[in-house]
Amino acid sequence: MSTEPVVIIGAGWAGLAAAVRLTEQGHKVTVFESAKQAGGRARSVSFNDLDVDNGQHLLIGAYTECIALMKTVGIDTKTSLKRLPLLLTVADKSTKNKLILQAPPLPAPLHLLYALFTAKGLKFKDRIAAIKFSLYLKKCNYQLKQDISVELLFRLTQQTDILVRQLWEPLCLSIMNTPIKEASANIFMNAFRDAFTNKRKDADLLLPTIDLSNLFPNAAVKYIENNGGKVYLKSRVENIEISNNEITAVKAKIDDDKQSIKTSQVIIATAPQNLNKLITEHSTLNSISNNIEQFNYEPIVTIYLQYPEEIRLTQSMIGLSNTLSQWVFDRGSFCQQAGLISVVISASGEHMAMDDDTLTQLVHDEISILLASKPTLIKSFVIREKRATFACTVNINDIRPANTTNVKGLFLAGDYTNTGYPATLEGAVRSGIAAAKHCYRL
């Protein structure tokens, strides 16, 4: 086995997944992260003396690779993730209608079909349309020969207005962070298949009971270092050296000291918008650079609202429609932060032009329909990730890069690579694991 380390650039979930898997296989790794903490776009921040997340994340039972990797680094997933059987409630502000979808303990996909047929807040024609939608997806094997928008998919399958507004569109936004007019139907169907058609528990909601940094990144760093690897924070790789189309070294800045690290294998696990800074000078990688330049990005805004400790939602998570607010989480119900409500707004929209105070007041007013009384808002905190994810648009899979490149020993990892998934933690982790496998096959 080579004494040279595999160099991993980026300590987000994809980079750490690759590093953990390589470490597990007995390989030496060196990880560079330019930020002061690991975790990338899924990490903890401080608010009101509490550890919260830079964006409220939700996992589901189908995130099997995430869960397996957490266990590898020593996380007790039974206590760190609150598992809830599928229960989706979406309240419409304008019509006051409340759609409630609850899956019974039946094998997949019967649990979903039963949930759709018995959903509260739907008329008979809506239930039939929803079931026809699920059967249509199965009939076409969850893949269309020619990709179309999710909105067109809904029209093609004759979904009713209420289904689109209070079920399918909220699901699409939460899964893909892309408006339905632009979102890829093929990627949506792929995610739908894995969540609802394999095992009943795949659709379970997994709510982190601890902050995201402690859910995986911090434990991953400790695992890597305890097994002989190195993780450098606040350190940046400035250049990748390639000779005769093979990796030879990387030049990095570590504590203001420029160093050259000899290596034959590098995994770039940065966000796609940072990838080209490392590869544009290498003409053999131009096709990847050109494709990345075509990517667009979507924001995610998370608003934390601190109310008196007795304020609670009727469920841990509730959706809203005909509002800017999309999903509302009661953090007191799953991570012991009583009175703290987090609100997620996915994708672009008018909220991006609002200042924090205006947006906070609007969201405070909107979620009041979910509370027994309109409580006093004690404090608030707005986190805007302006480039939270790549836009999961029609035919985006055609330009998403593979884990391998045409440079020997150079691999890519990240949720933007061609995993077939949208930009999720599971997609990032699967990409990192795939990149690691390519390394130890060499």
C-alpha positions in Angstrom: 0.0 0.0 0.0 1.4 3.4 -0.9 2.9 5.6 1.9 1.6 8.7 0.0 -1.7 10.0 1.3 -4.8 10.4 -0.7 -5.4 14.1 -0.6 -9.0 15.3 -0.2 -9.8 18.9 -0.8 -12.9 19.9 1.2 -14.2 18.6 4.5 -17.9 18.8 3.7 -20.0 15.7 4.0 -18.8 14.3 0.6 -15.1 14.9 1.4 -15.4 13.4 4.9 -17.4 10.4 3.5 -14.5 9.7 1.1 -11.9 10.2 3.9 -13.7 7.9 6.4 -14.2 5.2 3.8 -10.6 5.3 2.7 -9.5 5.3 6.4 -11.7 2.3 7.0 -10.0 0.5 4.2 -6.5 1.2 5.7 -5.5 4.0 3.4 -3.7 7.2 4.6 -5.6 10.4 4.0 -4.9 14.1 4.3 -7.9 16.4 4.2 -7.7 20.2 3.6 -10.6 22.5 4.5 -10.4 26.3 3.9 -13.1 27.0 6.6 -12.5 27.0 10.3 -14.8 24.0 10.8 -15.7 20.8 8.9 -19.2 20.2 7.6 -19.4 22.4 4.5 -23.0 23.5 4.0 -24.3 21.3 6.8 -22.7 22.4 10.0 -23.6 24.1 13.3 -23.6 27.8 14.1 -24.4 29.6 17.3 -27.6 31.5 18.1 -28.9 32.8 21.4 -26.4 30.5 23.3 -27.7 27.5 21.4 -26.0 25.3 18.8 -28.3 25.4 15.7 -27.6 24.5 12.1 -26.7 26.8 9.1 -29.9 25.4 7.6 -32.5 23.1 9.0 -31.9 19.6 7.6 -34.2 16.6 7.5 -33.1 13.1 6.8 -35.3 10.2 5.8 -35.0 6.4 6.3 -33.7 6.0 2.7 -30.5 7.8 3.6 -28.8 4.4 4.2 -25.3 5.5 3.4 -25.5 8.5 5.7 -26.7 6.3 8.6 -24.1 3.6 7.9 -21.3 6.2 7.9 -22.5 7.8 11.1 -22.3 4.4 12.8 -18.8 3.9 11.4 -17.5 7.0 13.1 -19.2 6.2 16.4 -22.5 8.0 16.3 -25.4 6.4 18.0 -28.1 6.9 15.4 -30.9 5.7 17.6 -30.4 8.6 20.0 -29.0 11.2 17.6 -31.9 10.8 15.1 -35.5 10.9 16.1 -37.3 8.5 13.8 -40.9 9.3 13.0 -43.2 7.3 10.7 -44.3 9.3 7.7 -46.7 12.0 8.7 -47.0 15.0 6.4 -49.3 17.9 7.3 -49.6 20.9 5.1 -51.9 23.8 6.0 -53.1 26.2 3.4 -53.3 29.8 4.6 -55.8 31.0 2.1 -58.3 28.1 2.1 -57.7 27.0 5.7 -57.6 23.4 4.4 -55.2 21.0 6.1 -53.9 18.1 4.2 -52.8 15.2 6.4 -51.0 12.2 4.9 -50.1 9.4 7.3 -48.6 6.1 6.3 -49.8 2.9 8.1 -47.5 0.0 9.1 -47.9 -1.8 5.7 -45.2 -3.0 3.3 -44.0 -0.5 0.6 -45.6 0.7 -1.6 -48.9 -0.3 -0.1 -48.3 2.1 2.8 -48.1 5.0 0.4 -51.1 4.0 -1.6 -53.2 3.6 1.5 -51.9 6.9 2.9 -52.9 8.7 -0.4 -56.4 7.1 -0.5 -57.1 8.0 3.2 -55.5 11.4 3.3 -57.5 14.0 5.1 -58.3 17.3 3.4 -58.7 15.6 -0.1 -61.8 14.8 -2.1 -62.3 11.5 -3.7 -61.1 12.8 -7.1 -57.9 14.1 -5.5 -57.2 10.7 -3.9 -57.7 8.9 -7.2 -55.4 11.3 -9.0 -52.7 10.9 -6.4 -52.8 7.1 -6.7 -52.8 7.3 -10.5 -49.7 9.5 -10.2 -47.9 6.8 -8.1 -48.9 4.1 -10.5 -47.8 6.1 -13.5 -44.3 6.5 -12.0 -44.1 2.8 -11.4 -45.3 2.0 -15.0 -42.5 4.1 -16.5 -40.0 2.7 -14.1 -39.4 6.1 -12.5 -37.6 7.4 -15.6 -38.7 9.2 -18.7 -36.9 8.7 -22.0 -37.0 12.5 -22.4 -36.7 14.5 -19.2 -39.4 17.2 -18.5 -40.2 19.6 -15.8 -41.9 18.4 -12.6 -44.7 20.9 -13.3 -45.2 19.2 -16.8 -45.2 15.8 -15.1 -48.0 16.9 -12.8 -50.0 18.2 -15.8 -49.3 15.0 -17.8 -50.7 12.9 -14.9 -53.6 15.2 -14.3 -52.9 16.1 -10.8 -55.4 18.4 -9.1 -54.7 21.9 -7.9 -54.8 20.9 -4.2 -52.5 18.0 -4.7 -49.9 20.1 -6.5 -50.3 23.0 -4.0 -50.4 21.1 -0.8 -48.5 17.8 -1.5 -46.4 17.5 -4.6 -45.0 21.0 -4.8 -43.9 21.1 -1.2 -42.3 17.7 -1.6 -40.5 18.8 -4.7 -39.1 22.0 -3.1 -37.9 20.2 0.0 -36.3 17.4 -2.0 -34.8 19.3 -4.9 -34.7 23.0 -3.8 -35.8 24.0 -7.3 -39.1 25.4 -8.5 -41.4 22.9 -10.2 -41.4 24.9 -13.4 -37.7 24.1 -13.8 -37.1 21.0 -11.7 -36.1 17.7 -13.4 -38.9 15.1 -13.4 -36.4 12.3 -13.7 -34.5 13.3 -10.6 -37.7 13.8 -8.7 -39.0 10.4 -9.7 -35.7 8.8 -8.7 -35.9 10.3 -5.2 -39.6 9.4 -5.0 -38.8 5.8 -5.8 -36.1 5.4 -3.2 -38.2 7.1 -0.5 -41.6 5.4 -1.1 -41.3 2.1 -3.0 -38.5 -0.1 -1.4 -39.1 -0.4 2.3 -41.7 1.2 4.5 -39.1 2.6 6.9 -37.4 4.4 4.0 -40.1 7.1 4.2 -39.6 7.6 7.9 -38.6 11.1 8.9 -35.3 11.4 10.8 -34.9 14.6 12.8 -31.4 15.3 14.3 -31.5 15.6 18.0 -28.0 17.1 18.0 -26.5 19.8 15.8 -25.3 18.9 12.4 -21.6 19.3 13.2 -21.9 16.7 16.0 -24.1 14.4 13.9 -21.3 13.5 11.6 -18.5 16.0 10.7 -16.8 16.3 14.1 -16.9 12.6 14.7 -15.6 12.0 11.2 -12.6 14.3 11.8 -11.8 12.5 15.1 -12.2 9.1 13.4 -9.8 10.1 10.6 -7.2 11.5 13.0 -7.4 8.6 15.4 -6.6 6.3 12.6 -3.5 8.0 11.3 -5.0 10.6 8.9 -4.7 14.3 9.0 -7.3 17.0 8.8 -6.2 20.6 8.3 -8.8 23.3 8.9 -8.3 26.9 7.7 -5.9 25.5 5.1 -6.3 25.9 1.4 -5.0 23.8 -1.6 -3.8 26.4 -4.1 -2.7 24.2 -6.9 -2.8 20.6 -8.1 0.3 19.5 -10.0 -0.3 17.2 -13.0 2.5 15.7 -15.1 1.9 13.4 -18.1 -1.8 13.4 -17.3 -1.1 12.0 -13.8 -1.4 13.6 -10.3 2.1 14.3 -8.8 1.5 16.7 -5.9 -0.7 19.4 -4.4 0.5 22.8 -3.1 -1.3 23.9 0.0 -1.2 26.7 2.5 -1.1 25.4 6.1 -0.9 28.0 8.9 0.5 30.6 6.5 3.2 28.0 5.5 3.2 26.9 1.8 3.9 23.2 1.4 4.0 20.7 -1.4 2.5 17.3 -0.6 3.5 14.5 -2.9 0.5 12.3 -3.9 -0.8 10.3 -6.8 -4.4 10.6 -5.8 -6.6 13.6 -5.2 -10.3 13.9 -4.5 -11.8 17.3 -5.1 -14.8 17.6 -2.7 -15.5 21.3 -2.9 -18.8 22.9 -3.9 -19.1 23.0 -7.7 -18.7 26.8 -7.8 -15.2 26.4 -6.3 -14.1 23.5 -8.5 -13.0 25.5 -11.5 -10.5 27.5 -9.4 -8.6 24.2 -9.1 -8.9 22.8 -12.6 -9.2 25.6 -15.2 -5.5 25.8 -15.8 -5.5 22.1 -16.9 -6.8 22.0 -20.4 -7.4 18.3 -20.3 -10.2 19.1 -17.8 -11.9 21.7 -19.9 -15.0 19.7 -20.6 -15.7 19.5 -16.9 -15.0 23.2 -16.4 -17.4 24.1 -19.3 -20.2 22.0 -17.9 -19.8 23.4 -14.4 -20.0 26.9 -15.9 -23.5 26.0 -17.0 -24.7 25.2 -13.5 -27.2 27.6 -11.8 -27.7 27.7 -8.1 -30.6 28.0 -5.7 -30.8 29.5 -2.2 -32.2 28.2 1.1 -33.2 30.5 3.8 -33.7 29.3 7.4 -35.3 31.6 10.0 -34.9 30.8 13.7 -37.6 32.2 15.9 -37.2 32.1 19.7 -40.5 32.1 21.5 -41.3 31.5 25.2 -40.5 27.9 26.2 -44.1 26.8 26.4 -44.7 27.5 22.7 -45.0 24.3 20.7 -46.4 22.9 17.4 -48.8 20.0 17.3 -46.2 18.1 15.3 -42.4 18.2 15.0 -42.8 19.4 11.3 -45.7 21.1 9.5 -45.8 22.5 6.0 -47.5 25.7 4.8 -48.8 26.6 1.4 -49.9 29.9 -0.1 -47.2 31.5 2.1 -43.5 32.3 1.8 -42.9 29.9 4.7 -42.7 26.3 3.5 -41.7 24.0 6.3 -41.9 24.8 10.0 -40.0 22.8 12.7 -40.5 22.7 16.4 -37.0 22.2 17.7 -38.2 21.7 21.2 -39.8 18.4 20.2 -36.6 16.8 18.8 -33.5 18.6 20.1 -34.5 20.0 23.5 -34.5 23.7 22.4 -37.9 24.6 23.9 -39.7 27.5 22.2 -37.3 27.5 19.2 -39.1 27.3 15.8 -37.2 27.0 12.6 -38.7 27.9 9.2 -37.3 26.9 5.9 -37.8 28.6 2.5 -36.4 26.7 -0.4 -35.4 28.1 -3.8 -35.5 31.6 -5.1 -38.4 34.0 -4.6 -39.4 37.5 -3.4 -38.1 36.7 0.1 -34.5 37.1 -1.2 -35.1 40.8 -1.8 -36.4 41.4 1.8 -34.2 42.5 4.6 -34.0 40.2 7.6 -36.4 42.2 9.8 -39.1 42.4 7.1 -38.8 38.7 6.4 -38.8 37.7 10.0 -42.0 39.7 10.7 -43.7 38.2 7.7 -42.8 34.6 8.7 -43.8 35.3 12.3 -47.2 36.4 11.0 -47.5 33.4 8.7 -46.8 30.7 11.2 -49.3 32.1 13.7 -52.0 30.0 12.1 -50.1 27.0 13.5 -50.0 28.3 17.1 -52.7 28.4 19.7 -52.0 32.1 20.2 -49.7 34.6 18.6 -46.8 34.6 21.0 -44.2 37.2 21.7 -41.1 36.9 19.5 -38.1 37.1 21.8 -35.2 36.8 19.3 -34.7 35.8 15.7 -31.9 34.7 13.4 -31.9 34.5 9.6 -29.4 32.4 7.7 -29.2 32.8 4.0 -27.3 30.3 1.9 -27.4 32.1 -1.4 -25.8 29.2 -3.3 -27.1 26.3 -1.1 -27.5 23.8 -3.9 -27.1 23.5 -7.6 -30.4 24.0 -9.5 -31.8 20.6 -10.2 -33.2 21.5 -13.6 -34.4 19.5 -16.6 -31.6 17.5 -18.3 -29.1 18.6 -15.6 -27.9 15.0 -15.4 -26.5 15.4 -18.9 -23.8 17.8 -17.6 -23.2 16.6 -14.1 -19.6 15.2 -14.0 -18.7 11.6 -13.0 -16.5 10.8 -10.0 -13.7 9.9 -12.4 -11.8 12.3 -14.7 -9.5 11.8 -17.6 -6.5 12.6 -15.3 -5.2 9.5 -13.6 -5.7 9.7 -9.9 -8.0 12.8 -9.9 -11.6 12.2 -8.7 -14.5 14.4 -7.9 -17.0 14.1 -5.0 -20.0 16.2 -4.1 -23.8 16.2 -4.4 -23.5 17.9 -7.8 -21.8 14.9 -9.4 -23.9 12.5 -11.4 -25.4 10.5 -8.5 -28.9 10.7 -10.0 -30.0 12.3 -6.8 -30.8 15.9 -6.0 -28.5 18.0 -3.8 -29.0 16.1 -0.5 -26.7 14.9 2.3 -27.3 11.4 1.0 -26.2 12.4 -2.5 -23.1 14.0 -1.1 -22.2 11.0 1.0 -22.8 8.5 -1.8 -20.6 10.5 -4.1 -17.8 10.6 -1.6 -18.0 6.9 -1.1 -18.0 6.3 -4.9 -14.9 8.5 -5.2 -13.1 6.6 -2.5 -13.9 3.3 -4.2 -12.2 4.5 -7.4 -9.1 5.4 -5.3 -8.5 2.0 -3.8 -9.2 0.3 -7.2 -6.1 1.9 -8.6 
